[in-house]
Amino acid sequence: MNTTEGTRWPEGVPPVGAFVRDTKRSRDAVVMAAIGGYVQLRGIEGGTEWDVKPEKIRPLTAREELSARTSVRNTAMRLRVGGQ
C-alpha cells in the first residue's frame, strides 16, 4: 500500500492526466492543465472543464482511482458499441 496515498503534491499542482477529487464539488476529475493560480479539471466521463484552486483538490486514493479508471473504460466501451 502506498503510504502517500491521498496526500497533497509537494509542488502543489498535480500533473496533467492525474485523477483527482474536487473537494468543493465532491466530484472526481482529470487534470487538463494548470494555468495561473488555477487547475483546470474535466469530469472523468467528459464534459465541460472547470477551474479550481489547487488547495480544493486532492489525489484519489488507489481504490478511488481504480473506480475512476473503470468508469472511463466502461464509458469508452459503451461509445464503441453504440457507434457501430
Distance bins in CASP14 RR format, pairs under 12 A and 6 or more apart:
PFRMAT RR
TARGET T0000
AUTHOR 0000-0000-0000
RMODE 2
METHOD distances of the structure
MODEL  1
1 61 0 0 0 0 1 0 0 0 0 0 0
1 62 1 0 0 1 0 0 0 0 0 0 0
1 63 0 0 0 0 0 1 0 0 0 0 0
2 59 0 0 0 0 1 0 0 0 0 0 0
2 60 0 0 0 0 0 1 0 0 0 0 0
2 61 0 0 0 0 1 0 0 0 0 0 0
2 62 1 0 0 1 0 0 0 0 0 0 0
2 63 0 0 0 0 0 1 0 0 0 0 0
2 65 0 0 0 0 0 1 0 0 0 0 0
3 61 0 0 0 0 0 1 0 0 0 0 0
3 62 0 0 0 0 0 1 0 0 0 0 0
4 10 0 0 0 0 1 0 0 0 0 0 0
4 58 0 0 0 0 0 1 0 0 0 0 0
4 59 0 0 0 0 1 0 0 0 0 0 0
4 61 0 0 0 0 0 1 0 0 0 0 0
4 62 0 0 0 0 0 1 0 0 0 0 0
5 58 0 0 0 0 0 1 0 0 0 0 0
5 59 1 0 0 1 0 0 0 0 0 0 0
5 60 0 0 0 0 1 0 0 0 0 0 0
5 61 1 0 1 0 0 0 0 0 0 0 0
5 62 1 0 1 0 0 0 0 0 0 0 0
5 63 0 0 0 0 1 0 0 0 0 0 0
5 64 0 0 0 0 1 0 0 0 0 0 0
5 65 0 0 0 0 1 0 0 0 0 0 0
5 66 0 0 0 0 0 1 0 0 0 0 0
6 14 0 0 0 0 0 1 0 0 0 0 0
6 18 0 0 0 0 0 1 0 0 0 0 0
6 19 0 0 0 0 0 1 0 0 0 0 0
6 20 0 0 0 0 1 0 0 0 0 0 0
6 21 0 0 0 0 1 0 0 0 0 0 0
6 23 0 0 0 0 0 1 0 0 0 0 0
6 57 0 0 0 0 0 1 0 0 0 0 0
6 58 1 0 1 0 0 0 0 0 0 0 0
6 59 1 0 1 0 0 0 0 0 0 0 0
6 60 1 0 0 1 0 0 0 0 0 0 0
6 61 1 0 1 0 0 0 0 0 0 0 0
6 62 0 0 0 0 1 0 0 0 0 0 0
6 63 0 0 0 0 0 1 0 0 0 0 0
6 64 0 0 0 0 1 0 0 0 0 0 0
6 65 0 0 0 0 1 0 0 0 0 0 0
7 14 0 0 0 0 0 1 0 0 0 0 0
7 58 1 0 0 1 0 0 0 0 0 0 0
7 59 1 0 0 1 0 0 0 0 0 0 0
7 60 0 0 0 0 0 1 0 0 0 0 0
7 61 0 0 0 0 0 1 0 0 0 0 0
8 14 0 0 0 0 1 0 0 0 0 0 0
8 20 0 0 0 0 0 1 0 0 0 0 0
8 21 0 0 0 0 0 1 0 0 0 0 0
8 23 0 0 0 0 0 1 0 0 0 0 0
8 54 0 0 0 0 1 0 0 0 0 0 0
8 55 0 0 0 0 1 0 0 0 0 0 0
8 56 0 0 0 0 0 1 0 0 0 0 0
8 57 0 0 0 0 1 0 0 0 0 0 0
8 58 1 0 0 1 0 0 0 0 0 0 0
8 59 1 0 0 1 0 0 0 0 0 0 0
9 15 0 0 0 0 1 0 0 0 0 0 0
9 18 0 0 0 0 1 0 0 0 0 0 0
9 20 0 0 0 0 1 0 0 0 0 0 0
9 31 0 0 0 0 0 1 0 0 0 0 0
9 34 0 0 0 0 0 1 0 0 0 0 0
9 39 0 0 0 0 0 1 0 0 0 0 0
9 54 0 0 0 0 1 0 0 0 0 0 0
9 55 0 0 0 0 0 1 0 0 0 0 0
9 57 0 0 0 0 1 0 0 0 0 0 0
9 58 0 0 0 0 1 0 0 0 0 0 0
9 59 1 0 0 1 0 0 0 0 0 0 0
10 59 0 0 0 0 0 1 0 0 0 0 0
11 34 0 0 0 0 1 0 0 0 0 0 0
11 54 0 0 0 0 1 0 0 0 0 0 0
12 18 0 0 0 0 0 1 0 0 0 0 0
12 20 0 0 0 0 0 1 0 0 0 0 0
12 31 0 0 0 0 0 1 0 0 0 0 0
12 34 0 0 0 0 1 0 0 0 0 0 0
12 37 0 0 0 0 0 1 0 0 0 0 0
12 39 0 0 0 0 1 0 0 0 0 0 0
12 53 0 0 0 0 0 1 0 0 0 0 0
12 54 1 0 1 0 0 0 0 0 0 0 0
12 55 0 0 0 0 1 0 0 0 0 0 0
12 56 0 0 0 0 0 1 0 0 0 0 0
12 57 0 0 0 0 1 0 0 0 0 0 0
12 58 0 0 0 0 0 1 0 0 0 0 0
12 59 0 0 0 0 0 1 0 0 0 0 0
13 20 0 0 0 0 0 1 0 0 0 0 0
13 31 0 0 0 0 1 0 0 0 0 0 0
13 33 0 0 0 0 0 1 0 0 0 0 0
13 34 1 0 1 0 0 0 0 0 0 0 0
13 35 0 0 0 0 0 1 0 0 0 0 0
13 36 0 0 0 0 1 0 0 0 0 0 0
13 37 0 0 0 0 1 0 0 0 0 0 0
13 38 0 0 0 0 1 0 0 0 0 0 0
13 39 1 0 0 1 0 0 0 0 0 0 0
13 40 0 0 0 0 0 1 0 0 0 0 0
13 52 0 0 0 0 0 1 0 0 0 0 0
13 53 0 0 0 0 0 1 0 0 0 0 0
13 54 1 0 1 0 0 0 0 0 0 0 0
13 55 0 0 0 0 0 1 0 0 0 0 0
13 57 0 0 0 0 1 0 0 0 0 0 0
13 59 0 0 0 0 0 1 0 0 0 0 0
14 20 1 0 1 0 0 0 0 0 0 0 0
14 21 0 0 0 0 0 1 0 0 0 0 0
14 22 0 0 0 0 0 1 0 0 0 0 0
14 29 0 0 0 0 0 1 0 0 0 0 0
14 30 0 0 0 0 1 0 0 0 0 0 0
14 31 1 0 1 0 0 0 0 0 0 0 0
14 32 0 0 0 0 0 1 0 0 0 0 0
14 33 0 0 0 0 0 1 0 0 0 0 0
14 34 1 0 0 1 0 0 0 0 0 0 0
14 39 1 0 0 1 0 0 0 0 0 0 0
14 40 0 0 0 0 0 1 0 0 0 0 0
14 41 0 0 0 0 1 0 0 0 0 0 0
14 52 0 0 0 0 0 1 0 0 0 0 0
14 54 1 0 0 1 0 0 0 0 0 0 0
14 55 0 0 0 0 0 1 0 0 0 0 0
14 56 0 0 0 0 0 1 0 0 0 0 0
14 57 1 0 0 1 0 0 0 0 0 0 0
14 58 0 0 0 0 1 0 0 0 0 0 0
14 59 1 0 0 1 0 0 0 0 0 0 0
14 60 0 0 0 0 0 1 0 0 0 0 0
15 30 0 0 0 0 0 1 0 0 0 0 0
15 31 1 0 0 1 0 0 0 0 0 0 0
15 32 0 0 0 0 0 1 0 0 0 0 0
15 33 0 0 0 0 0 1 0 0 0 0 0
15 34 0 0 0 0 1 0 0 0 0 0 0
15 39 0 0 0 0 0 1 0 0 0 0 0
15 59 0 0 0 0 0 1 0 0 0 0 0
16 30 0 0 0 0 1 0 0 0 0 0 0
16 31 1 0 1 0 0 0 0 0 0 0 0
16 32 1 0 0 1 0 0 0 0 0 0 0
16 33 1 0 0 1 0 0 0 0 0 0 0
16 34 1 0 0 1 0 0 0 0 0 0 0
16 35 0 0 0 0 0 1 0 0 0 0 0
16 39 0 0 0 0 1 0 0 0 0 0 0
16 40 0 0 0 0 1 0 0 0 0 0 0
16 41 0 0 0 0 0 1 0 0 0 0 0
16 42 0 0 0 0 0 1 0 0 0 0 0
17 29 0 0 0 0 1 0 0 0 0 0 0
17 30 1 0 1 0 0 0 0 0 0 0 0
17 31 1 0 1 0 0 0 0 0 0 0 0
17 32 1 0 0 1 0 0 0 0 0 0 0
17 33 0 0 0 0 1 0 0 0 0 0 0
17 34 0 0 0 0 0 1 0 0 0 0 0
17 39 0 0 0 0 0 1 0 0 0 0 0
17 40 0 0 0 0 0 1 0 0 0 0 0
17 41 0 0 0 0 0 1 0 0 0 0 0
17 42 0 0 0 0 1 0 0 0 0 0 0
17 43 0 0 0 0 0 1 0 0 0 0 0
17 44 0 0 0 0 0 1 0 0 0 0 0
17 59 0 0 0 0 0 1 0 0 0 0 0
17 60 0 0 0 0 0 1 0 0 0 0 0
17 65 0 0 0 0 0 1 0 0 0 0 0
17 68 0 0 0 0 0 1 0 0 0 0 0
17 69 0 0 0 0 0 1 0 0 0 0 0
17 72 0 0 0 0 0 1 0 0 0 0 0
18 28 0 0 0 0 0 1 0 0 0 0 0
18 29 0 0 0 0 1 0 0 0 0 0 0
18 30 1 0 0 1 0 0 0 0 0 0 0
18 31 1 0 1 0 0 0 0 0 0 0 0
18 32 0 0 0 0 0 1 0 0 0 0 0
18 33 0 0 0 0 0 1 0 0 0 0 0
18 34 0 0 0 0 0 1 0 0 0 0 0
18 39 0 0 0 0 1 0 0 0 0 0 0
18 41 0 0 0 0 1 0 0 0 0 0 0
18 42 0 0 0 0 0 1 0 0 0 0 0
18 44 0 0 0 0 0 1 0 0 0 0 0
18 54 0 0 0 0 0 1 0 0 0 0 0
18 57 0 0 0 0 1 0 0 0 0 0 0
18 58 0 0 0 0 0 1 0 0 0 0 0
18 59 1 0 0 1 0 0 0 0 0 0 0
18 60 0 0 0 0 1 0 0 0 0 0 0
18 65 0 0 0 0 1 0 0 0 0 0 0
18 68 0 0 0 0 0 1 0 0 0 0 0
18 69 0 0 0 0 0 1 0 0 0 0 0
19 27 0 0 0 0 0 1 0 0 0 0 0
19 28 1 0 0 1 0 0 0 0 0 0 0
19 29 1 0 0 1 0 0 0 0 0 0 0
19 30 1 0 0 1 0 0 0 0 0 0 0
19 31 0 0 0 0 1 0 0 0 0 0 0
19 32 0 0 0 0 0 1 0 0 0 0 0
19 41 0 0 0 0 0 1 0 0 0 0 0
19 42 0 0 0 0 0 1 0 0 0 0 0
19 43 0 0 0 0 1 0 0 0 0 0 0
19 44 1 0 0 1 0 0 0 0 0 0 0
19 57 0 0 0 0 0 1 0 0 0 0 0
19 58 0 0 0 0 0 1 0 0 0 0 0
19 59 1 0 0 1 0 0 0 0 0 0 0
19 60 1 0 1 0 0 0 0 0 0 0 0
19 61 0 0 0 0 1 0 0 0 0 0 0
19 62 0 0 0 0 0 1 0 0 0 0 0
19 63 0 0 0 0 0 1 0 0 0 0 0
19 64 1 0 0 1 0 0 0 0 0 0 0
19 65 1 0 1 0 0 0 0 0 0 0 0
19 66 0 0 0 0 1 0 0 0 0 0 0
19 67 0 0 0 0 1 0 0 0 0 0 0
19 68 1 0 1 0 0 0 0 0 0 0 0
19 69 1 0 0 1 0 0 0 0 0 0 0
19 70 0 0 0 0 0 1 0 0 0 0 0
19 71 0 0 0 0 0 1 0 0 0 0 0
19 72 0 0 0 0 1 0 0 0 0 0 0
20 27 0 0 0 0 1 0 0 0 0 0 0
20 28 1 0 0 1 0 0 0 0 0 0 0
20 29 1 0 1 0 0 0 0 0 0 0 0
20 30 1 0 0 1 0 0 0 0 0 0 0
20 31 1 0 1 0 0 0 0 0 0 0 0
20 32 0 0 0 0 0 1 0 0 0 0 0
20 34 0 0 0 0 0 1 0 0 0 0 0
20 39 1 0 0 1 0 0 0 0 0 0 0
20 40 0 0 0 0 0 1 0 0 0 0 0
20 41 1 0 0 1 0 0 0 0 0 0 0
20 42 0 0 0 0 0 1 0 0 0 0 0
20 43 0 0 0 0 1 0 0 0 0 0 0
20 44 0 0 0 0 1 0 0 0 0 0 0
20 52 0 0 0 0 1 0 0 0 0 0 0
20 54 0 0 0 0 1 0 0 0 0 0 0
20 55 0 0 0 0 0 1 0 0 0 0 0
20 56 0 0 0 0 1 0 0 0 0 0 0
20 57 1 0 1 0 0 0 0 0 0 0 0
20 58 1 0 0 1 0 0 0 0 0 0 0
20 59 1 0 1 0 0 0 0 0 0 0 0
20 60 1 0 0 1 0 0 0 0 0 0 0
20 61 0 0 0 0 0 1 0 0 0 0 0
20 64 0 0 0 0 1 0 0 0 0 0 0
20 65 0 0 0 0 1 0 0 0 0 0 0
20 68 0 0 0 0 1 0 0 0 0 0 0
21 27 1 0 0 1 0 0 0 0 0 0 0
21 28 1 0 1 0 0 0 0 0 0 0 0
21 29 1 0 0 1 0 0 0 0 0 0 0
21 30 0 0 0 0 0 1 0 0 0 0 0
21 31 0 0 0 0 0 1 0 0 0 0 0
21 41 0 0 0 0 1 0 0 0 0 0 0
21 43 0 0 0 0 0 1 0 0 0 0 0
21 44 0 0 0 0 0 1 0 0 0 0 0
21 52 0 0 0 0 0 1 0 0 0 0 0
21 56 0 0 0 0 1 0 0 0 0 0 0
21 57 1 0 0 1 0 0 0 0 0 0 0
21 58 1 0 1 0 0 0 0 0 0 0 0
21 59 1 0 0 1 0 0 0 0 0 0 0
21 60 1 0 1 0 0 0 0 0 0 0 0
21 61 0 0 0 0 1 0 0 0 0 0 0
21 64 1 0 0 1 0 0 0 0 0 0 0
21 65 0 0 0 0 1 0 0 0 0 0 0
21 67 0 0 0 0 0 1 0 0 0 0 0
21 68 0 0 0 0 1 0 0 0 0 0 0
22 28 1 0 0 1 0 0 0 0 0 0 0
22 29 1 0 1 0 0 0 0 0 0 0 0
22 30 0 0 0 0 0 1 0 0 0 0 0
22 31 0 0 0 0 0 1 0 0 0 0 0
22 38 0 0 0 0 0 1 0 0 0 0 0
22 39 0 0 0 0 1 0 0 0 0 0 0
22 40 0 0 0 0 0 1 0 0 0 0 0
22 41 1 0 0 1 0 0 0 0 0 0 0
22 42 0 0 0 0 0 1 0 0 0 0 0
22 43 0 0 0 0 1 0 0 0 0 0 0
22 44 0 0 0 0 0 1 0 0 0 0 0
22 49 0 0 0 0 0 1 0 0 0 0 0
22 50 1 0 0 1 0 0 0 0 0 0 0
22 51 0 0 0 0 0 1 0 0 0 0 0
22 52 1 0 1 0 0 0 0 0 0 0 0
22 53 0 0 0 0 0 1 0 0 0 0 0
22 54 0 0 0 0 0 1 0 0 0 0 0
22 55 0 0 0 0 0 1 0 0 0 0 0
22 56 1 0 0 1 0 0 0 0 0 0 0
22 57 1 0 1 0 0 0 0 0 0 0 0
22 58 0 0 0 0 1 0 0 0 0 0 0
22 59 0 0 0 0 0 1 0 0 0 0 0
22 60 0 0 0 0 0 1 0 0 0 0 0
23 29 0 0 0 0 0 1 0 0 0 0 0
23 41 0 0 0 0 0 1 0 0 0 0 0
23 52 0 0 0 0 1 0 0 0 0 0 0
23 53 0 0 0 0 0 1 0 0 0 0 0
23 54 0 0 0 0 0 1 0 0 0 0 0
23 55 0 0 0 0 1 0 0 0 0 0 0
23 56 1 0 1 0 0 0 0 0 0 0 0
23 57 1 0 0 1 0 0 0 0 0 0 0
23 58 1 0 0 1 0 0 0 0 0 0 0
23 59 0 0 0 0 0 1 0 0 0 0 0
23 60 0 0 0 0 0 1 0 0 0 0 0
24 39 0 0 0 0 0 1 0 0 0 0 0
24 41 0 0 0 0 0 1 0 0 0 0 0
24 50 0 0 0 0 1 0 0 0 0 0 0
24 51 0 0 0 0 0 1 0 0 0 0 0
24 52 1 0 0 1 0 0 0 0 0 0 0
24 53 0 0 0 0 1 0 0 0 0 0 0
24 54 0 0 0 0 0 1 0 0 0 0 0
24 55 0 0 0 0 1 0 0 0 0 0 0
24 56 1 0 1 0 0 0 0 0 0 0 0
24 57 0 0 0 0 1 0 0 0 0 0 0
24 58 0 0 0 0 0 1 0 0 0 0 0
25 41 0 0 0 0 1 0 0 0 0 0 0
25 43 0 0 0 0 1 0 0 0 0 0 0
25 50 1 0 0 1 0 0 0 0 0 0 0
25 51 0 0 0 0 0 1 0 0 0 0 0
25 52 1 0 0 1 0 0 0 0 0 0 0
25 56 0 0 0 0 1 0 0 0 0 0 0
25 57 0 0 0 0 1 0 0 0 0 0 0
26 56 0 0 0 0 0 1 0 0 0 0 0
26 57 0 0 0 0 0 1 0 0 0 0 0
26 58 0 0 0 0 0 1 0 0 0 0 0
26 64 0 0 0 0 0 1 0 0 0 0 0
27 41 0 0 0 0 1 0 0 0 0 0 0
27 42 0 0 0 0 0 1 0 0 0 0 0
27 43 1 0 0 1 0 0 0 0 0 0 0
27 44 0 0 0 0 1 0 0 0 0 0 0
27 45 0 0 0 0 0 1 0 0 0 0 0
27 46 0 0 0 0 0 1 0 0 0 0 0
27 47 0 0 0 0 0 1 0 0 0 0 0
27 50 0 0 0 0 1 0 0 0 0 0 0
27 52 0 0 0 0 1 0 0 0 0 0 0
27 56 0 0 0 0 0 1 0 0 0 0 0
27 57 0 0 0 0 0 1 0 0 0 0 0
27 60 0 0 0 0 0 1 0 0 0 0 0
27 64 0 0 0 0 0 1 0 0 0 0 0
27 68 0 0 0 0 0 1 0 0 0 0 0
28 41 0 0 0 0 1 0 0 0 0 0 0
28 42 0 0 0 0 0 1 0 0 0 0 0
28 43 1 0 0 1 0 0 0 0 0 0 0
28 44 1 0 1 0 0 0 0 0 0 0 0
28 45 0 0 0 0 1 0 0 0 0 0 0
28 46 0 0 0 0 0 1 0 0 0 0 0
28 57 0 0 0 0 0 1 0 0 0 0 0
28 58 0 0 0 0 0 1 0 0 0 0 0
28 59 0 0 0 0 0 1 0 0 0 0 0
28 60 1 0 0 1 0 0 0 0 0 0 0
28 61 0 0 0 0 0 1 0 0 0 0 0
28 63 0 0 0 0 0 1 0 0 0 0 0
28 64 1 0 0 1 0 0 0 0 0 0 0
28 65 0 0 0 0 1 0 0 0 0 0 0
28 66 0 0 0 0 0 1 0 0 0 0 0
28 67 0 0 0 0 1 0 0 0 0 0 0
28 68 1 0 1 0 0 0 0 0 0 0 0
28 69 0 0 0 0 0 1 0 0 0 0 0
28 70 0 0 0 0 0 1 0 0 0 0 0
28 71 0 0 0 0 1 0 0 0 0 0 0
28 72 0 0 0 0 0 1 0 0 0 0 0
29 39 0 0 0 0 1 0 0 0 0 0 0
29 40 0 0 0 0 1 0 0 0 0 0 0
29 41 1 1 0 0 0 0 0 0 0 0 0
29 42 1 0 1 0 0 0 0 0 0 0 0
29 43 1 0 1 0 0 0 0 0 0 0 0
29 44 1 0 0 1 0 0 0 0 0 0 0
29 45 0 0 0 0 1 0 0 0 0 0 0
29 46 0 0 0 0 1 0 0 0 0 0 0
29 47 0 0 0 0 0 1 0 0 0 0 0
29 48 0 0 0 0 0 1 0 0 0 0 0
29 49 0 0 0 0 1 0 0 0 0 0 0
29 50 0 0 0 0 1 0 0 0 0 0 0
29 51 0 0 0 0 0 1 0 0 0 0 0
29 52 0 0 0 0 1 0 0 0 0 0 0
29 56 0 0 0 0 0 1 0 0 0 0 0
29 57 1 0 0 1 0 0 0 0 0 0 0
29 58 0 0 0 0 0 1 0 0 0 0 0
29 59 0 0 0 0 0 1 0 0 0 0 0
29 60 0 0 0 0 1 0 0 0 0 0 0
29 64 0 0 0 0 0 1 0 0 0 0 0
29 65 0 0 0 0 0 1 0 0 0 0 0
29 68 0 0 0 0 1 0 0 0 0 0 0
29 71 0 0 0 0 0 1 0 0 0 0 0
29 72 0 0 0 0 0 1 0 0 0 0 0
30 39 0 0 0 0 0 1 0 0 0 0 0
30 40 0 0 0 0 1 0 0 0 0 0 0
30 41 1 0 0 1 0 0 0 0 0 0 0
30 42 1 0 1 0 0 0 0 0 0 0 0
30 43 1 0 0 1 0 0 0 0 0 0 0
30 44 1 0 0 1 0 0 0 0 0 0 0
30 45 0 0 0 0 0 1 0 0 0 0 0
30 46 0 0 0 0 1 0 0 0 0 0 0
30 47 0 0 0 0 0 1 0 0 0 0 0
30 49 0 0 0 0 1 0 0 0 0 0 0
30 50 0 0 0 0 0 1 0 0 0 0 0
30 57 0 0 0 0 0 1 0 0 0 0 0
30 59 0 0 0 0 0 1 0 0 0 0 0
30 60 0 0 0 0 0 1 0 0 0 0 0
30 65 0 0 0 0 0 1 0 0 0 0 0
30 68 0 0 0 0 1 0 0 0 0 0 0
30 69 0 0 0 0 0 1 0 0 0 0 0
30 71 0 0 0 0 0 1 0 0 0 0 0
30 72 0 0 0 0 1 0 0 0 0 0 0
31 38 0 0 0 0 0 1 0 0 0 0 0
31 39 1 0 1 0 0 0 0 0 0 0 0
31 40 1 0 0 1 0 0 0 0 0 0 0
31 41 1 0 0 1 0 0 0 0 0 0 0
31 42 0 0 0 0 1 0 0 0 0 0 0
31 43 0 0 0 0 0 1 0 0 0 0 0
31 44 0 0 0 0 0 1 0 0 0 0 0
31 49 0 0 0 0 0 1 0 0 0 0 0
31 50 0 0 0 0 0 1 0 0 0 0 0
31 51 0 0 0 0 0 1 0 0 0 0 0
31 52 0 0 0 0 1 0 0 0 0 0 0
31 54 0 0 0 0 0 1 0 0 0 0 0
31 57 0 0 0 0 1 0 0 0 0 0 0
31 58 0 0 0 0 0 1 0 0 0 0 0
31 59 0 0 0 0 1 0 0 0 0 0 0
31 60 0 0 0 0 0 1 0 0 0 0 0
32 38 0 0 0 0 0 1 0 0 0 0 0
32 39 0 0 0 0 1 0 0 0 0 0 0
32 40 1 0 1 0 0 0 0 0 0 0 0
32 41 1 0 0 1 0 0 0 0 0 0 0
32 42 1 0 1 0 0 0 0 0 0 0 0
32 43 0 0 0 0 1 0 0 0 0 0 0
32 44 0 0 0 0 0 1 0 0 0 0 0
32 46 0 0 0 0 0 1 0 0 0 0 0
32 47 0 0 0 0 0 1 0 0 0 0 0
32 48 0 0 0 0 0 1 0 0 0 0 0
32 49 1 0 1 0 0 0 0 0 0 0 0
32 50 0 0 0 0 1 0 0 0 0 0 0
32 51 0 0 0 0 0 1 0 0 0 0 0
32 52 0 0 0 0 0 1 0 0 0 0 0
33 39 1 0 0 1 0 0 0 0 0 0 0
33 40 1 0 1 0 0 0 0 0 0 0 0
33 41 0 0 0 0 1 0 0 0 0 0 0
33 42 0 0 0 0 1 0 0 0 0 0 0
33 49 0 0 0 0 1 0 0 0 0 0 0
33 50 0 0 0 0 0 1 0 0 0 0 0
33 51 0 0 0 0 1 0 0 0 0 0 0
33 52 0 0 0 0 0 1 0 0 0 0 0
34 40 1 0 0 1 0 0 0 0 0 0 0
34 41 0 0 0 0 0 1 0 0 0 0 0
34 51 0 0 0 0 0 1 0 0 0 0 0
34 52 0 0 0 0 0 1 0 0 0 0 0
34 53 0 0 0 0 0 1 0 0 0 0 0
34 54 1 0 0 1 0 0 0 0 0 0 0
34 57 0 0 0 0 0 1 0 0 0 0 0
35 41 0 0 0 0 0 1 0 0 0 0 0
35 49 0 0 0 0 0 1 0 0 0 0 0
35 51 0 0 0 0 1 0 0 0 0 0 0
35 52 0 0 0 0 0 1 0 0 0 0 0
35 54 0 0 0 0 0 1 0 0 0 0 0
36 51 0 0 0 0 1 0 0 0 0 0 0
36 53 0 0 0 0 0 1 0 0 0 0 0
36 54 0 0 0 0 0 1 0 0 0 0 0
37 51 0 0 0 0 1 0 0 0 0 0 0
37 52 0 0 0 0 1 0 0 0 0 0 0
37 53 1 0 0 1 0 0 0 0 0 0 0
37 54 1 0 0 1 0 0 0 0 0 0 0
37 55 0 0 0 0 0 1 0 0 0 0 0
37 56 0 0 0 0 0 1 0 0 0 0 0
38 49 0 0 0 0 0 1 0 0 0 0 0
38 50 0 0 0 0 1 0 0 0 0 0 0
38 51 1 0 1 0 0 0 0 0 0 0 0
38 52 1 0 0 1 0 0 0 0 0 0 0
38 53 1 0 0 1 0 0 0 0 0 0 0
38 54 1 0 0 1 0 0 0 0 0 0 0
38 55 0 0 0 0 0 1 0 0 0 0 0
38 56 0 0 0 0 1 0 0 0 0 0 0
38 57 0 0 0 0 0 1 0 0 0 0 0
39 49 0 0 0 0 0 1 0 0 0 0 0
39 50 0 0 0 0 1 0 0 0 0 0 0
39 51 1 0 0 1 0 0 0 0 0 0 0
39 52 1 0 1 0 0 0 0 0 0 0 0
39 53 1 0 0 1 0 0 0 0 0 0 0
39 54 1 0 1 0 0 0 0 0 0 0 0
39 55 0 0 0 0 1 0 0 0 0 0 0
39 56 0 0 0 0 1 0 0 0 0 0 0
39 57 1 0 0 1 0 0 0 0 0 0 0
39 58 0 0 0 0 0 1 0 0 0 0 0
40 48 0 0 0 0 0 1 0 0 0 0 0
40 49 1 0 1 0 0 0 0 0 0 0 0
40 50 1 0 0 1 0 0 0 0 0 0 0
40 51 1 0 1 0 0 0 0 0 0 0 0
40 52 0 0 0 0 1 0 0 0 0 0 0
40 53 0 0 0 0 0 1 0 0 0 0 0
40 54 0 0 0 0 0 1 0 0 0 0 0
40 57 0 0 0 0 0 1 0 0 0 0 0
41 47 0 0 0 0 0 1 0 0 0 0 0
41 48 0 0 0 0 0 1 0 0 0 0 0
41 49 1 0 0 1 0 0 0 0 0 0 0
41 50 1 0 1 0 0 0 0 0 0 0 0
41 51 1 0 0 1 0 0 0 0 0 0 0
41 52 1 0 1 0 0 0 0 0 0 0 0
41 53 0 0 0 0 0 1 0 0 0 0 0
41 54 0 0 0 0 0 1 0 0 0 0 0
41 56 0 0 0 0 1 0 0 0 0 0 0
41 57 1 0 0 1 0 0 0 0 0 0 0
42 48 1 0 0 1 0 0 0 0 0 0 0
42 49 1 0 1 0 0 0 0 0 0 0 0
42 50 1 0 0 1 0 0 0 0 0 0 0
42 51 0 0 0 0 0 1 0 0 0 0 0
42 52 0 0 0 0 0 1 0 0 0 0 0
42 72 0 0 0 0 0 1 0 0 0 0 0
43 49 0 0 0 0 1 0 0 0 0 0 0
43 50 0 0 0 0 1 0 0 0 0 0 0
43 52 0 0 0 0 0 1 0 0 0 0 0
43 68 0 0 0 0 1 0 0 0 0 0 0
43 71 0 0 0 0 1 0 0 0 0 0 0
43 72 0 0 0 0 1 0 0 0 0 0 0
43 75 0 0 0 0 0 1 0 0 0 0 0
44 60 0 0 0 0 1 0 0 0 0 0 0
44 64 0 0 0 0 0 1 0 0 0 0 0
44 65 0 0 0 0 0 1 0 0 0 0 0
44 67 0 0 0 0 1 0 0 0 0 0 0
44 68 1 0 1 0 0 0 0 0 0 0 0
44 69 0 0 0 0 1 0 0 0 0 0 0
44 70 0 0 0 0 1 0 0 0 0 0 0
44 71 1 0 1 0 0 0 0 0 0 0 0
44 72 1 0 1 0 0 0 0 0 0 0 0
44 73 0 0 0 0 0 1 0 0 0 0 0
44 74 0 0 0 0 0 1 0 0 0 0 0
44 75 0 0 0 0 1 0 0 0 0 0 0
44 76 0 0 0 0 0 1 0 0 0 0 0
45 68 0 0 0 0 1 0 0 0 0 0 0
45 70 0 0 0 0 0 1 0 0 0 0 0
45 71 1 0 0 1 0 0 0 0 0 0 0
45 72 1 0 0 1 0 0 0 0 0 0 0
45 73 0 0 0 0 0 1 0 0 0 0 0
45 74 0 0 0 0 1 0 0 0 0 0 0
45 75 1 0 1 0 0 0 0 0 0 0 0
45 76 0 0 0 0 0 1 0 0 0 0 0
45 78 0 0 0 0 0 1 0 0 0 0 0
45 79 0 0 0 0 0 1 0 0 0 0 0
46 68 0 0 0 0 0 1 0 0 0 0 0
46 71 0 0 0 0 0 1 0 0 0 0 0
46 72 0 0 0 0 1 0 0 0 0 0 0
46 75 1 0 0 1 0 0 0 0 0 0 0
46 76 0 0 0 0 0 1 0 0 0 0 0
46 79 0 0 0 0 0 1 0 0 0 0 0
47 75 0 0 0 0 0 1 0 0 0 0 0
50 56 0 0 0 0 0 1 0 0 0 0 0
50 57 0 0 0 0 0 1 0 0 0 0 0
51 57 0 0 0 0 0 1 0 0 0 0 0
52 58 0 0 0 0 0 1 0 0 0 0 0
58 64 0 0 0 0 1 0 0 0 0 0 0
58 65 0 0 0 0 0 1 0 0 0 0 0
59 65 0 0 0 0 1 0 0 0 0 0 0
59 68 0 0 0 0 0 1 0 0 0 0 0
60 66 0 0 0 0 1 0 0 0 0 0 0
60 67 0 0 0 0 1 0 0 0 0 0 0
60 68 1 0 0 1 0 0 0 0 0 0 0
60 69 0 0 0 0 1 0 0 0 0 0 0
60 71 0 0 0 0 0 1 0 0 0 0 0
61 67 0 0 0 0 1 0 0 0 0 0 0
61 68 0 0 0 0 0 1 0 0 0 0 0
62 68 0 0 0 0 0 1 0 0 0 0 0
62 69 0 0 0 0 0 1 0 0 0 0 0
63 69 0 0 0 0 0 1 0 0 0 0 0
63 70 0 0 0 0 0 1 0 0 0 0 0
64 70 0 0 0 0 0 1 0 0 0 0 0
64 71 0 0 0 0 0 1 0 0 0 0 0
65 71 0 0 0 0 0 1 0 0 0 0 0
65 72 0 0 0 0 0 1 0 0 0 0 0
66 72 0 0 0 0 0 1 0 0 0 0 0
66 73 0 0 0 0 0 1 0 0 0 0 0
67 73 0 0 0 0 0 1 0 0 0 0 0
67 74 0 0 0 0 0 1 0 0 0 0 0
68 74 0 0 0 0 0 1 0 0 0 0 0
68 75 0 0 0 0 0 1 0 0 0 0 0
69 75 0 0 0 0 0 1 0 0 0 0 0
69 76 0 0 0 0 0 1 0 0 0 0 0
70 76 0 0 0 0 0 1 0 0 0 0 0
70 77 0 0 0 0 0 1 0 0 0 0 0
71 77 0 0 0 0 0 1 0 0 0 0 0
71 78 0 0 0 0 0 1 0 0 0 0 0
72 78 0 0 0 0 0 1 0 0 0 0 0
72 79 0 0 0 0 0 1 0 0 0 0 0
73 79 0 0 0 0 0 1 0 0 0 0 0
73 80 0 0 0 0 0 1 0 0 0 0 0
74 80 0 0 0 0 0 1 0 0 0 0 0
74 81 0 0 0 0 0 1 0 0 0 0 0
75 81 0 0 0 0 0 1 0 0 0 0 0
75 82 0 0 0 0 0 1 0 0 0 0 0
76 82 0 0 0 0 0 1 0 0 0 0 0
76 83 0 0 0 0 0 1 0 0 0 0 0
77 83 0 0 0 0 0 1 0 0 0 0 0
77 84 0 0 0 0 0 1 0 0 0 0 0
78 84 0 0 0 0 0 1 0 0 0 0 0
END
